[in-house]
Amino acid sequence: MIERALISEFKKAVGAEHCTTDPADLALYAYDATTVEGNPDCVVFPATTDEVAAALRLANDARVPVVPRGAGTGLSGGAVPVKGGIVLSLARMNKIIEIDRANLVCRAEAGTVTGVIASAAVAQGLYYPPDPSSINFCTIGGNVAHNAGGLHALKYGVTKNYLLGLTAVLPGGEVLKTGVRTMKGVVGYDLTKLICGSEGTLAVVTEVTLKLIPHPPHRAVAVASYPTAKAAGEAVSAIIAARILPAMLEFIDNTSLRCVEDYLKVGFPIDAGALLLVEIDGRPESVRAELDTAVEILKKNGATSLSFADDPVGCERLWEARRAVAPSLGKASPRRISEDITVPRARIPDALERIGDIGRKHAIPTAVFGHAGDGNLHVNLLADQRDLAIRPRMQAAIEDILRLALDLGGTLSGEHGVGLAKKSCLGWEIGADGMRILREIKKTFDPNNILNPGKILPEIGSE
Ligand SMILES: Cc1cc2nc3c(=O)[nH]c(=O)nc-3n(C[C@H](O)[C@H](O)[C@H](O)COP(=O)(O)OP(=O)(O)OC[C@H]3O[C@@H](n4cnc5c(N)ncnc54)[C@H](O)[C@@H]3O)c2cc1C
């Protein structure tokens, strides 16, 4: 419990109406998009970098945990205050500060919703490509903290590829400005990229400087259905091996397909074993030529039906359907577990086959979808993780899936991060020396371990 006197100090720092200890409010900040829970003692809503600094100084002096929070859409428990303390919400810091059209740069406060930045860029004929499926409600600060990817990461990369610099507040309240607003810059260790992906454990990001690019003039999407997930996986590997670079190459298996069709009624062929969504963008002539080549490969690999969209409304409708896959699975199986492995693209068919085997071995239904062009598969275990009779089987299945990712030369997470969910297995991938360096970095930034404690790094001795 936090002392009442300290709460009064937080109220002085951010304004009494922007600091709450009302149990009804606290309950809203006890969750993210996982099923993990943990009640904070207090939620503060600073409006400026200086207010963030003042709140952190108070918490650091009192050794009280602080959990930074964007929109709470994270899928690894990162924004859940499992050790109590303060939730520091960036919700009031939600302004685009500048779109510099001459230099193709955007500056925004960390609590700005990513989709607002993307739309503001489009209004200027520009493009901010990282588009997590949660784009319409997650924040840019949360994206930086997770180095979020998205549907268009295959061609355009992830958040860190567009992050030029940031303003961040260290746990002791010092304001750090990192990076550049130029297209190049190699001065010193790259603190911008170190903070990107640090999941709120090193510093609170308050402002970001992002690179924008010209908006592609044209896009077209092909939707191909396959009799089996493995056949669709083989088509993905074939497209990558043919050196075609789609803007988007997404995979949806039959279970996910049925759920999303039930949820949105898009007209997807629900009897297909799996669907691929392949988007090509660029100048109209090159889009047509590249799409023809991609379609040849899709057909050669056994596509049983094909449909197309080449207008903005049609493409947006398909993206919307793809973005709805996770919520539709959530509706069908609210207590499911969603894993997030990435494997080398040529190993996708093996991964899909072995994920099916793992589900059968543990008698847990699975649904797989994801950014197949990146090798990033979201493996959903469709069971109630709160059911004590099933939980051990779910845990064993998760462990098998994570081991599979590493066996195939992949990684434990493509974009959802470590948070609470994967900290016990981090050492499998990073190794003992890597873990030691991560701990030393954490200690340098946060010697009193107040910033998002218990996330990413396992307790010492539990690795
Ligand atoms: C339906 C759905 C679809 C999704 N699709 C994708 C996808 O395609 N790609 C993808 O990458 N992710 C996806 N996600 C996961 C999630 O949206 C992203 O991880 C997103 O980046 C989280 O942003 P947020 O603002 O909600 O952060 P939160 O959930 O509030 O926080 C996430 C982590 O970041 C930290 N944090 C938040 N803000 C800051 C800050 N300003 N400074 C320091 N640390 C901070 C928190 O402490 C926490 O550890 C999806 C989630 C959902 C629910």
The ligand as a MOL file (V3000), in Angstrom:
LIG
                    3D

  0  0  0     0  0            999 V3000
M  V30 BEGIN CTAB
M  V30 COUNTS 53 58 0 0 0
M  V30 BEGIN ATOM
M  V30 1 C -6.5280 -7.3080 -31.3330 0
M  V30 2 C -5.0530 -7.0710 -31.1490 0
M  V30 3 C -4.2190 -7.1330 -32.2460 0
M  V30 4 C -2.8430 -6.9130 -32.0990 0
M  V30 5 N -2.0420 -6.9650 -33.2110 0
M  V30 6 C -0.7280 -6.7010 -33.0950 0
M  V30 7 C 0.1180 -6.7100 -34.2560 0
M  V30 8 O -0.3220 -6.9480 -35.3890 0
M  V30 9 N 1.4300 -6.4370 -34.0770 0
M  V30 10 C 1.9550 -6.1540 -32.8450 0
M  V30 11 O 3.1590 -5.8880 -32.7440 0
M  V30 12 N 1.1740 -6.1650 -31.7260 0
M  V30 13 C -0.1390 -6.4140 -31.8240 0
M  V30 14 N -0.9280 -6.4090 -30.7000 0
M  V30 15 C -0.3180 -6.1640 -29.3830 0
M  V30 16 C -0.3600 -4.6940 -28.8880 0
M  V30 17 O -1.3870 -3.9470 -29.5020 0
M  V30 18 C 0.9940 -4.0240 -29.1290 0
M  V30 19 O 1.9870 -4.6630 -28.3390 0
M  V30 20 C 1.0250 -2.5180 -28.8290 0
M  V30 21 O 2.3010 -2.0360 -29.1740 0
M  V30 22 C 0.7460 -2.1710 -27.3600 0
M  V30 23 O 0.4720 -0.7810 -27.2920 0
M  V30 24 P -0.3370 -0.1780 -26.0520 0
M  V30 25 O -0.3730 1.2930 -26.2160 0
M  V30 26 O -1.6470 -0.8470 -25.8950 0
M  V30 27 O 0.6410 -0.5690 -24.8590 0
M  V30 28 P 0.2850 -1.1780 -23.4250 0
M  V30 29 O -0.3920 -2.4960 -23.5610 0
M  V30 30 O -0.3630 -0.1530 -22.5840 0
M  V30 31 O 1.7570 -1.4270 -22.8770 0
M  V30 32 C 2.5760 -2.4130 -23.4530 0
M  V30 33 C 3.9700 -2.3500 -22.8110 0
M  V30 34 O 4.5840 -1.1240 -23.1450 0
M  V30 35 C 4.8930 -0.3680 -21.9700 0
M  V30 36 N 4.6010 1.0260 -22.3150 0
M  V30 37 C 3.4420 1.5260 -22.8210 0
M  V30 38 N 3.5870 2.8320 -23.0660 0
M  V30 39 C 4.8580 3.1570 -22.7120 0
M  V30 40 C 5.6120 4.3520 -22.7180 0
M  V30 41 N 5.0930 5.5000 -23.1540 0
M  V30 42 N 6.8930 4.3280 -22.2620 0
M  V30 43 C 7.4450 3.1690 -21.8190 0
M  V30 44 N 6.7720 2.0040 -21.7960 0
M  V30 45 C 5.5050 2.0050 -22.2340 0
M  V30 46 C 4.0210 -0.9530 -20.8810 0
M  V30 47 O 4.6080 -0.8000 -19.6010 0
M  V30 48 C 3.9450 -2.4050 -21.2910 0
M  V30 49 O 5.0690 -3.1050 -20.8470 0
M  V30 50 C -2.3020 -6.6470 -30.8080 0
M  V30 51 C -3.1560 -6.5940 -29.6970 0
M  V30 52 C -4.5130 -6.8030 -29.8570 0
M  V30 53 C -5.3870 -6.7400 -28.6460 0
M  V30 END ATOM
M  V30 BEGIN BOND
M  V30 1 1 1 2
M  V30 2 1 2 3
M  V30 3 2 2 52
M  V30 4 2 3 4
M  V30 5 1 4 5
M  V30 6 1 4 50
M  V30 7 2 5 6
M  V30 8 1 6 7
M  V30 9 1 6 13
M  V30 10 2 7 8
M  V30 11 1 7 9
M  V30 12 1 9 10
M  V30 13 2 10 11
M  V30 14 1 10 12
M  V30 15 2 12 13
M  V30 16 1 13 14
M  V30 17 1 14 15
M  V30 18 1 14 50
M  V30 19 1 15 16
M  V30 20 1 16 17
M  V30 21 1 16 18
M  V30 22 1 18 19
M  V30 23 1 18 20
M  V30 24 1 20 21
M  V30 25 1 20 22
M  V30 26 1 22 23
M  V30 27 1 23 24
M  V30 28 2 24 25
M  V30 29 1 24 26
M  V30 30 1 24 27
M  V30 31 1 27 28
M  V30 32 2 28 29
M  V30 33 1 28 30
M  V30 34 1 28 31
M  V30 35 1 31 32
M  V30 36 1 32 33
M  V30 37 1 33 34
M  V30 38 1 33 48
M  V30 39 1 34 35
M  V30 40 1 35 36
M  V30 41 1 35 46
M  V30 42 1 36 37
M  V30 43 1 36 45
M  V30 44 2 37 38
M  V30 45 1 38 39
M  V30 46 1 39 40
M  V30 47 2 39 45
M  V30 48 1 40 41
M  V30 49 2 40 42
M  V30 50 1 42 43
M  V30 51 2 43 44
M  V30 52 1 44 45
M  V30 53 1 46 47
M  V30 54 1 46 48
M  V30 55 1 48 49
M  V30 56 2 50 51
M  V30 57 1 51 52
M  V30 58 1 52 53
M  V30 END BOND
M  V30 END CTAB
M  END
